[in-house]
Amino acid sequence: MSTYHQINDDKPYEIAGTKGATVQNWNRQYAGWMTARHALNQSLNVPALKTLEEVGYENSKKFAESLGIKFREDKITITDAIGGTQTYVTPVQLAGAFRAFGNEGLYNEPYAVTKVEFPDGRTIDLKPKAEPVMSDYTAYMMTDMLKSAITEGTGKLANISGLPVAGKTGTTNLEDKSGSPDSWFTGYTTNYTISVWTGGYTDENGHRDVIPSGHTKIPHALFKNIMTELSKDVETKDFVKPNSVVEAKVEKGSNPAAKPSEFTPSSSILTELFVKGTEPSSTSEKFDKLDAVSGLKATFNEESNTIDVSWDYKSDADVSFEVGLQMNDGKMQTLSTTEDTSMVIKEVEPDANYTIQVVAISNDDESMKSEPKTTKVKIPGEEEEEGIPAVEGLSAAYNEANSEIDVSWNYNGPPASFEVSVNGQTKTVEANGLKIDGAQPIVKAIPSR
């Protein structure tokens, strides 16, 4: 037995022996396999009916009778699992039954008179004796599930901040009208048990009618207000877990229950209660460490000014790839996620060192990732134009015979033309010399065009 016990809430429950009669969940939704805790705190009908089947009619009847429930014609039916049948229960009976869960499995028949004293001094003690009707682990695990019904289930409106309290909602329905003719809330602390019922409405013909819209939550409010007042200035201890119960971590969805592995995501780990010795011993293999990518490489494409990244992935796992980029000593930043095994990184900066990282991520659970693989690529700086050195050995000689000035120079540099200025006039030549008439020339080298 455990609060993790799995129940298949797969579809409306078909009642055997009827002409297609079914029982639906109140929300008309069916979520498949789920824990007993979830089914109880969400007040789902189908899991309740299947639990009655699993436990057995006679065992269920015997257990309910030990809690003060009397069945009509001494028979239990499948729909007795959810109420609204011809087996009627009063708030006093229900309070007595729930009290046993908070009293470590001991049942006390509800009473109003503790003793009678006679004039002659004789007394009669009328307190009923407590009777053990269930194991302490059953009582504690039921209480723990009923606590979650208030904190995260259908009984949230009855929750009392700072007070350890457990409880359960309940409603019935009519075949020909929407709404609920009865609404219940029964809850308890370690000191008090309260059961509240609202209903009894009839229509103009005197037939049973539903509670007016918006009033089905009255039992929640009455319980909360009464329990709050009763518990003022009274120490209310929490329910004590017996030695017969252990807490254990379970991988969500495992059936039978299995321990989470080191790779199970935290979102898939539950903490549930088990009878000591029945907690899961095997470890789930559903989640395993994802294989990392291989053959990761990155090259700079000078023509397009991009980094071309590619990698291999040989596993059959359903994954996507998260690509990250770090420039120089900056932080690794996620660029994007892709299902391809390549990516082009655009608009890279010159003279920079880039680190590219690729991580495989499960498409079933994004928290499940592989080890990152990285590679580096260096982007060259921009090419600068080579410097043009000045000419050397510039000389000019006057040739009287030709009335010319012979100008020459030396040049040791990249290919260039030469711009020669004479008396404010400029001329470009390719050779390392020039013959001019007239004044002394001025010469400097310029780049080739």
N, C-alpha and C positions, 0 to 999 in steps of 0.2 A: 504494500500500500504506500502511496506517495501523493503529494500534491501535484506531481508531474504526470500522474497517470493519464495515458492517452485515450481520447474518445473521438470517434470519427463523426463529426458534425457535417455530413456530406449532402444531405437532402432532407425534405420533409419526411417525417416518420409515418409510415403506412401502418395503420392499426389492423392487425390480423383479425380475420373473421368478420370484417365489415365490407361494405360495397364501396371501397376506394376512399374511406375516411382517412384523413391525414392530420397530423399535428405539425404546425409550423413554429419556427422561432418568432418571437415578437417583432424582430427587426426584418424578418423575411430574408435573412442572409444566412449563408452556410459556408463556413470557412475550412471545412475538412478536418484533419487531425488537429487536436488541440489538447491542452492540459485540463485536468479536472478543475484547477484553480481558475483558469480563464472562463471555462464554461459556467462555473458557479457564480463568479463575480459579475458576469454579464447576463445572468439569469436566463440562460438558453434552454429551451424546452427539449429539443431533440437529444442533447447529451444526457439530460436527466432521465428521459425514458430509456435510453440505452444503458444507463447505469443500473436502473432497476432490473433490466433484463440480465445484465452481467452478474449482479449480486444474487439474483434469484427471487422469485415472488415470496416463497416461504421465509427465507432469511430476512428479506426486507420487512415483511409483515411482523415477524417476531421482534425485530429491532424497533419498529415504530410502536408496537404495543408496549414494549418495555419503557418507552418514553411517554406513556399515557394516552396514546392515540388508539381510538376504538373504530374499527372498520364496519361499515354498514353491511349487515347480514354476514358479518365475520368473513368477508371476502375482500381481497385486494385486486384491483384492476390496474392496467398499465398506466392509465391517466391519473391514478392516485400519486404518481411520482411528481406531478406538477400541481395537484389540487384542482378545485372547482368541480369535484365529483359529488356523489351523494354521501360521501364520508365527510361529515361536518366536524370542524375543529373550532373550539372557542379560543379567544385570546389567552384565557387562563391556562388552557391545555398547552397552547403553543409556547407560552412563557415558561411553563414547567419543563417542556421538552428541550428548549434552547438552553435552559439553565444547566442542564447536565453537561453540555459542551464546555461551558465555562467553569465547571466544578470538577474537572479531571475525570469525567465519566461517571460521576455519582448522580443518581436521580432522586429528587425529593418530590413527592406528590405535593402539589400546591395546597396551601392551607391558610386559613384566616384566624383560627383559634389555636393558641398554643397549649392551654391547659384550662381545666375547670376546678375551682376550689369550692368545697361544700362548707356549710356552717360548722360542721363538726371537725373541720380541719383537714378532712381528707382531700386529696388532689388527684386529678387524672391528667396525665401528660398526653396531649393529643398531637404532639409533633410526630409526623411520620418519620420512620427511619430511612436514612439514605441507603440506596441500593446501587451497587456497581452494575451498570448496564452496558458499558463499553470499555475498551482499553484506554489507558491514558494517552496513548499515541493517537488513537482515533479522535478523541476529544480535542487534543491540542492541534492536530492538523486541520480539523474542521474549523476550529476557532481562527487559525491563521488564515485560512482561505476566506472566512467570513470577515476578517479584518480588511482584506484586500477588496471585498465587495463594497466596503464603505470608502476606502481611500481611492480606488480606481475603477469601481464598478457602478452598478445601478443605484447604489445607496449613498452616493456622495453628499446628497442634501442632508443626510443624518449624521455626517461626520462632525465630531467635536474636537476642536484643536486642543492638543495637550492631554487628551484622555484616551487611554487604550480601550477601544470599544470595537465590538464585532457585531455584525447584523446582516439581515437579509430582507430584501423587498419581496413583494408578491402581489399579483393581480389575477383576476379571472376575466372571462369574456362571455358574451352571449352569442348564440348562433346567428341571430337575425339583426343584430345591431353592433355598430362599431363602438368602442369604448370599453370601460371596465365597470362591472357592478360591485366589485369588491377591491379594496386596496389595503395592503398590509405592510407594516414594518415591525419586525421583531429584532431586538438587539440586547446586548448585555455587556457589562464590565465584570470585574472580579467581585463587585459588591452587589449589583442590582441587575435584574432582567425586566424588560418592559416589552409588552406586545400591544400594538395599536391596530385596530381595524376601523375602516370607514366603509359605509355602504348602506344597504337597506332602502334604496330609492325605488319607487314604483311609478309607473305611468298612469294616465287617466283611467285606464281600465283595471288598475290594481295589479298589473303584472310587473315583475321584477324589471328594473330599469338601470341604466348605467349612471355612474357618478357624473355630475356636471363637469363640463370641460374645465381643466385647470385645477381641479380639486383632488386629483388622485395622489398628490404629494403631501396631503395633510398629515398622514401617519408619520412621514419623515420628520416634519416640523414638530409635531407633538412629542415624538420620541426625543428629539434633540433638546427641546426646551425642558421637558420633565427630567431627563437624565442630567442635564446641566445643573438644574436646581438641586436635585438629590445629591449630586457629587460635590457641591460647594463645601469647602472646609472639611472634606473627607478624604483621607488618603486612599487613592485608588492605585493599587499595584498592577503591574502588567502581568499577563498570563505567563506562567513559568514553563519553559520547555522541559519535558521529562527526559530522563536518561535514555528512554527507549526511542527517542527521535534524534536524527542527525540532519544537519544541513549539508547539501552537496551541490556542487556546480554541475550543470547539465548542458550539453549542446542542444540548443533549441531545434526542435523538429526531429531529433533522433528517436527512433522507435524500434526496439526497446531503448530505454534511456542509456546514453553513453556520455562519458566524460569528455569535455572539450579538449582538443589537442592544442599544442603550442601555437598552431596557426589559425585556430578558430577565432573569428573576429569577435570583439567584445559585444557587439550588437547581437550576436547569436549565442550568448552565454546566459543561462538562467540560474538562479539559486533557488532550489526547492527543498522540501522536507521529505525524508524517507524514514521508514521504520529501520532502526539500527540493524545493520547486517544485510539490508536489501538495496543499499545505495549502489549506483552503477560502478562496475569494476573495469569494464572495457573502455577503450578510448576511441572516439569517433575518427574515421578516416575520410570524412567528407571533405574537410578542408586540408589541403597540403600546401607546402611551400611552392609557390609558383616558380617555374624555371625562369631564369634570367635570359635576356636576349644574348645572341652570340654574333660574332663577326661584325661588331659595330665599327663603322669607319666614317670619316668625314673629310671631304676635300674641298678646297677653295676653287671656285670657278671664276677665273679672272674676267672672262668675257662678259658674264652676266652679273658679276659682283655678288655671288651667292655662295652659300656653303651647302653642298650636296651630301646628305646624311642617309645611310642605309644600314640595315642590320638583318639578321636571320632570326627566326623563331621556330624551333622544331617540335615544340610540344603541341598536343592536340587540345589544350585548354582553350576555353572561349575567353579571349582577352582582348584588350585594347592597349595601346602604348602611349604613355605619357612622356612627352619630349620636353626636356628642360635645357636652358641655356645660361651660361655664366660668362661674362666678359671680364677679362683681366682678374682683378681681386674682388669683384662684386659678388652679389648673392646669386645663387642658382634660382632662376625663375622659370615657371612652367610656361612654355610657348603654346602648346595645344595637345589634344589627345587624338590619336588616329588609329584606325584598324589596319592601315597600310604598314609596310616595313621599309618605308623611305619617307624622306621629307626634304624640302628645299627651304633653307633659311635665307630670307632676302634682306637686302639693305644692310649688309655688314659694314663695319667701320674699318678703315685702313689702319695698319700698324697696331693691331689688337690681337690678344690671345683669347680664343674662345674654347670653353669646355662644354661639350654636348653630353647630356645624360638621357638615357632611355630606361623606363621602368614599365614592366608588364603589369597590368591591372585586370583583375577578374571582372568580367561583365556581369557576373551573378552577384558579386559583393565587392563594392569599390574599396572597402577597407583591406582587402586581400591583395597584397602587392609583392612583386619579386624584389630581389636585390637590384639596386641600380647599377648600370654599366655606363662607363664614361669614355670619351675619347677627346683629344685636343687637336686644334688646328690653329696655325699662325697665319694671320692676314698680313701680307707685305705692305710697307708704307708706299705712299705715292711717289712716283719717279720725279726727280727734280731735273730741270734742264741743266746740261753740263755747262760749267762756266766757260766763257770765251776769254782766253788769255790775250793780253796785249801783244802787239807785234814787237819784235826786237830788232836791233841792228839797223834802225831806220837811217838811211843815208841819202844824200842828194849831191850830184856832181853836175856842174855846168859844162855843157859841151858847146864850146864856142863855134866849132865848125858847123854844127847843125842848129845853133841858137836854141838848144833844148836843155832842159834840166832832167837828168836821169835820176829817178827816184827808185830806191829798192829797199826791201826789208825782209826780215826773217819771221817765220810764223811756225809755232809748234803747238798745235791744238787740233780740235775736231774740225771737220770740213767747214769752210767759211768763205764768205766774200769779203771784200775790203772796201770800205767807204773812205774815199780820199777827198779832202776839202782843200781847195786852193782859192785863196782870196775870196772866201765866202761862197764859192761854188762847189757843189758836191758831185762826185762821180763814183760809181761802184764798179770795181774791177774784180776779176777772178785771179789774176796773176799776182806774183809777189813783187811787182814793179810797174813803173809808169813813166812815160816820157811826157813832159809838159813844157810848155813855153811860159816864160814869165817868172812869177814870184815863187818863193820857197813854199812847197806844199805842206799840209798837215794831214797825217795819215792815222786811222784807227781801224781795227778789225770789227766786223759785224757778223752775226750768224748768217748761215746760208738760208735762202728761202726756197 
